[in-house]
Amino acid sequence: MQALTPSKSAKTAKPGPGHAKALTAYRPFWAKRFGPAPFLPMSRAEMEQLGWDSCDIIIVTGDAYVDHPSFGMAVIGRTLEAQGFRVGIIAQPDWQSAEAFKVLGKPNLFFGVAAGNMDSMINRYTADRKIRSDDVYTPGGQGGKRPDRATLVYTQRCKEAWNEVPIIIGGIEASLRRIAHYDYWQDKVRRSVLVDSKADLLLYGNAERAIVEIAHRLAARQPVESITDVRGTAFMRRTNDPTAEGWFELDSTEVDLPGRVDEHISPYQTIEQTAEDKAAGCVTGQVKAGDGSKPITIHRTAAKAPLEGKIQMPPRERTVIRLPAYEQVKSDAVLYAHANRVLHLETNPGNARALVQRHADRDVWINPPPIPLTTPEMDHVFDLNYARAPHPSYADANGSHDGETKIPAWEMIRFSVNIMRGCFGGCTFCSITEHEGRIIQSRSEDSVIREIEEMRDKVKGFTGVISDLGGPTANMYRIGCKSPEIEAACRKPSCVYPGICQNLSTSHDPLIKMYRRARALKGVKKILISSGLRYDLAVQSPEYVKELVTHHVGGYLKIAPEHTEDGPLTKMMKPGIGTYDRFKKMFDAASEEAGKKQYLIPYFIAAHPGTSDEDMMNLAVWLKSNGFRADQVQTFYPSPMATATAMYHSNKNPLKKVTRDSESVDIVRGERRRRLHKAFLRYHDANNWPVLREALKTLGRADLIGNGKHHLIPSYQPITDGSYESARRKNSTPTGAKTSLAQRGQPLRGQILTQHTGLPPRDNGSRPARAERAMPVGAPRAASSAGPRSSVHSANKATAGLRSKPSGKR
C-alpha cells in the first residue's frame, strides 16, 4: 500500500481503495507563513508573540503538554502545523466551567478533544475500582487533574464555550468506545461515546491521515456534517437518511448468526477453514460481485456440492455491515459478544467494510480503518519540529522540569526513541492492535538516527544512555506479511497465534543493523531495550537474541509469558510456556558467552477470562520452582472493546463463532475470587497464606502445604499485620520525596513486575533481605534496565486516535 507521491496527480486524483493521499501532498494552508512555533501556544500572550490573532485549531487534552513525538497532542499539533494551520493547546483545563476553554479564543476551524494518552477511567481507577493517588501525565504526578470520562466532559465544555464550532474527538478513550461497549466501572453496556458526547466526528486509530484531510476540507468551508467518507472516522446519521443511498447493507447475523444451528457459508471463515480452501494460512475466498445497482444476493456455485460454493457479495467499498442495535446488545450478552467479534473481523484496512449500529433513532456509522502510514510519512511525522520537552509553563522555580513539577511520563520516555507503530500479536486483553492496527508502520533507519543525534545534542541531562529503542513491541520493526496481496485479504486476528503464520517474514536483520549503527554514534554509551519483547519472534533469529543480550540488556530483560497454563493462554492468544523455556535457554547461553550475569523478568496476569483456580495454583507452583516472587501484581482489567472484555461480560468466546450454545468461558468475578488469584501470584506473602491454605484444601492439593522446600506455603502462620493491599495504593510516594532504586521501579533480588496499566511501578515495601532469599545464588540486587513495563511505548501506546502508544506494553 504505497501512498501517492506529492505531485500534481497526488493533489488531484481521488485515492482508490487501499490507497491514500500522502500527508505531504496537500497544498499548505495560508498560515504556514508564520512558520513553526517553539511550543504550540497555551495562552493569548504566546499567540501574540507568534503574531497570531487567532487559532485555526485548538486541541483540548487531559495530559500535560509535552512537545515530544510520544505524546498525542504534540504529534497531532505538529502534524497540523506542518500543513500550515495555527494550532493551540488547552491542557488539563479546569472543567468546572467553560471559562478555561475560552482562554485561546474561538478556533476558526474546530476543537480537537482527547482524554489523553490513557483512557481517563483506567488512568484514575485500579483494576479493583479504587481511586489511584497519582497521575503520571500531570506535573508532580498529582492525581485528579482530569475528570472521569474526560472526552464527554471536555466536549460539553467546548460546546458551552463556542456552540457553533465543530468538535472532533479522538484518542484512546474515544477510539475504544466508538461503538456500544461494556463499561467495567458501571458494569453495563454504554452507548457509543459519539452519541453521549454529541461531537461532530470521531477519529479512531492512528489519526494523522484523517485529521489532515478533515482540516483541509473544513478550511475549504465544507460543512462538517458532509464529511462522511474519511477512513478512520465515525459519525451520526438519522435512520433512513437519504445520504446513505447507494450502500448495500448486510445484517451481521447473516455472517455470524448467534443461536443458529445449521451450518452456513460465512465470509468470516476460521483460519482452519481458510487453509483447507486455499492451502494458505490467511487468505479467504471472498469474491466481489455486483455493479452497485442490484440488491445483495447470496448463492452457491452449481458445479459444487452444497456449502462448498463462494458467497457472491457486492463491492466491499459500498457495503456496510449492520451490527445489533445498542438497545439489543445492552440487554443481550450473546449479541454483544457477536457484535464484538464482527467488529474485530473488520479491522484490516485492506478488506474492512463499514459498520453501522443503531442508537434509538440514529445510526453510528464507522468507516473502515485508516490506511497505515508509509515509511516516508512516518519519517515526516517524527521529524517535525518537536521541542522534546514539557511546556515552559510547567518549569519549577529553577526553570527545570526535574523538581516538584516533574512529569513522570516524560521522565519515562525522555531518552527513548519510538521506531515503529502497530502490533500483529492480537493479545485479547491488549488495546494496541485494535487501536493502532496490526500492520507495522516503521520509520527509516536514517530518521531514527537523526532523532538520537538530536536527543544527544539538545535534550538536557542526556548522559549517553538511551533508555529504549522500541515501540509497542521491541522486535517487530519492519516485520510484516511477505505478500501485499495476502496481507490485504487476511482476516486472522493474530499473525503469531496459534503459531507464526507461514506468510509472515520474521527477519530481524533491519533491527540488528539499526542497533549496531545507533550504538556506534559518538556520545552514545549504552542503548537499552525496555519495550516488551515478543520472544516467540525473537527465537526465530538467534543472531538477534545474541545481539540483544550482548549489548542491550542491563542485567534484566522484561518479557511477558502472562501465564503458564493452556486455559488462560488460549483466551489471551499467547504462546505456551514452552516458547518461554526455549527463549530462556538462548538468553542464558548468550549471557554466559558474553560473560554477563543477566536475568529475565517475566510478567503474569491474574484473573484473566478462562483462568481457573487450579490454573493459578499451577502458576504459583511454577513461580516457586523457578525462584520468582511477583511484585506489582495486576489483575485483569476489562478495557472497553477488548476481546477479553467481551469474554468477561458475556461468558462467551468471540475468538470463535458465537452462538447461544457456543463455548462458555470461566470468568473470574467478585472480590473474593479475584483476591485469591492475586494471592497465588503473591504466594510468598504471609498475609495471603490463610486464604491459600483454604483454597489448596478445596482443590485437593493439601500436599502443597508444609514446611519443606517442595511445599508452596508453610503450615505455620506468623504474626502479620494484615496490611497488604493493592500495590498502587500502598506504594505511592509523596511528591518530591527522595526514593531508592527500588522505589524508582528497579526490581530487587527475587522480584518480578506484573503490572499492565502503563503506570510506573512503585516499591512494594518488601524487605530486601527477605526477597534475596528467593533468587538463585549470584543474582544481582538490581538492574539498570528495569523499571516501568515499557519506556517508549509507555508514553506512546494510546497516542493514535486524535492521537491522544503509555500503557506499559498494554
C-alpha positions, 0 to 999 in steps of 0.5 A: 500500500504505497501512498501517492507521491506529492505531485500534481496527480497526488493533489488531484486524483481521488485515492482508490481503495487501499490507497491514500493521499500522502500527508505531504501532498496537500497544498499548505494552508495560508498560515504556514507563513508564520512558520513553526512555533517553539511550543504550540501556544497555551495562552493569548500572550504566546499567540501574540508573540507568534503574531497570531490573532487567532487559532485555526485549531485548538486541541483540548487534552487531559495530559500535560503538554509535552512537545515530544513525538510520544505524546498525542497532542504534540504529534497531532499539533505538529502534524497540523502545523506542518500543513500550515494551520495555527494550532493551540493547546488547552491542557488539563483545563479546569472543567468546572466551567467553560471559562478555561476553554475560552482562554485561546479564543474561538478556533476558526476551524474546530476543537480537537478533544482527547482524554489523553494518552490513557483512557481517563477511567483506567488512568484514575481507577485500579483494576479493583475500582479504587481511586489511584493517588497519582497521575503520571501525565500531570506535573508532580504526578498529582492525581485528579487533574482530569475528570472521569470520562474526560472526552464527554466532559471536555466536549460539553465544555467546548460546546458551552464555550463556542456552540457553533464550532465543530468538535472532533474527538479522538484518542484512546478513550474515544477510539475504544468506545466508538461503538456500544461497549461494556463499561467495567466501572458501571458494569453495563453496556454504554452507548457509543461515546459519539452519541453521549458526547454529541461531537461532530466526528470521531477519529479512531486509530492512528489519526494523522491521515484523517485529521489532515484531510478533515482540516483541509476540507473544513478550511475549504468551508465544507460543512462538517456534517458532509464529511462522511467518507474519511477512513478512520472516522465515525459519525451520526446519521438519522435512520433512513437518511437519504445520504446513505443511498447507494450502500448495500447493507448486510445484517451481521447475523447473516455472517455470524448468526448467534443461536443458529444451528445449521451450518452456513457459508460465512465470509468470516471463515476460521483460519482452519477453514481458510487453509483447507480452501486455499492451502494458505494460512490467511487468505479467504475466498471472498469474491466481489460481485455486483455493479452497485445497482442490484440488491445483495444476493447470496448463492452457491456455485452449481458445479459444487456440492452444497456449502462448498460454493463462494458467497457472491457479495457486492463491492466491499467499498459500498457495503456496510455491515449492520451490527445489533442495535445498542438497545439489543446488545445492552440487554443481550450478552450473546449479541454483544459478544457477536457484535464484538467479534464482527467488529474485530473481523473488520479491522484490516484496512485492506478488506474492512467494510463499514459498520453501522449500529443503531442508537434509538433513532440514529445510526453510528456509522464507522468507516473502515480503518485508516490506511497505515502510514508509509515509511516516508510519512512516518519519517515526516511525522517524527521529524517535525519540529518537536521541542522534546520537552514539557511546556515552559509553563510547567518549569519549577522555580529553577526553570527545570522540569526535574523538581516538584513539577516533574512529569513522570511520563516524560521522565519515562520516555525522555531518552527513548526513541519510538521506531515503529507503530502497530502490533500483529500479536492480537493479545485479547486483553491488549488495546494496541492492535485494535487501536493502532492496527496490526500492520507495522508502520516503521520509520527509516533507519536514517530518521531514527538516527537523526532523532538520537543525534538530536536527543544527544545534542539538545535534550538536557541531562542526556548522559549517553544512555538511551533508555529504549529503542522500541515501540509497542513491541521491541522486535517487530520493526519492519516485520510484516506479511511477505505478500501485499496481496495476502496481507490485504485479504487476511482476516486472522486476528493474530499473525503469531497465534496459534503459531507464526503464520507461514506468510509472515517474514520474521527477519530481524536483520533491519533491527540488528543493523539499526542497533549496531549503527545507533550504538556506534554514534559518538556520545552514545554509551549504552542503548537499552531495550525496555519495550516488551519483547515478543520472544516467540519472534525473537527465537526465530533469529538467534543472531538477534537474541545474541545481539540483544543480550550482548549489548542491550540488556542491563542485567534484566530483560522484561518479557511477558509469558502472562501465564503458564497454563493452556486455559488462560493462554488460549483466551489471551492468544499467547504462546505456551510456556514452552516458547518461554523455556526455549527463549530462556535457554538462548538468553542464558547461553548468550549471557554466559558467552558474553560473560554477563550475569543477566536475568529475565523478568517475566510478567503474569496476569491474574484473573484473566477470562478462562483462568481457573483456580487450579490454573493459578495454583499451577502458576504459583507452583511454577513461580516457586520452582523457578525462584520468582516472587511477583511484585506489582501484581495486576489483575485483569482489567476489562478495557472497553472493546477488548476481546477479553472484555467481551469474554468477561461480560458475556461468558462467551468466546468471540475468538470463535463463532458465537452462538447461544450454545457456543463455548462458555468461558470461566470468568473470574468475578467478585472480590473474593475470587479475584483476591485469591488469584492475586494471592497465588501470584503473591504466594510468598506473602504471609498475609495471603497464606490463610486464604491459600491454605483454604483454597489448596484444601478445596482443590485437593492439593493439601500436599502443597502445604508444609514446611519443606522446600517442595511445599508452596506455603508453610503450615505455620502462620506468623504474626502479620499485620494484615496490611497488604493491599493493592500495590498502587495504593500502598506504594505511592510516594509523596511528591518530591520525596527522595526514593531508592532504586527500588522505589524508582521501579528497579526490581530487587533480588527475587522480584518480578513486575506484573503490572499492565496499566502503563503506570510506573511501578512503585516499591512494594515495601518488601524487605530486601533481605527477605526477597534475596532469599528467593533468587538463585545464588549470584543474582544481582540486587538490581538492574539498570534496565528495569523499571516501568513495563515499557519506556517508549511505548509507555508514553506512546501506546494510546497516542493514535486516535486524535492521537491522544502508544503509555500503557506499559506494553498494554 
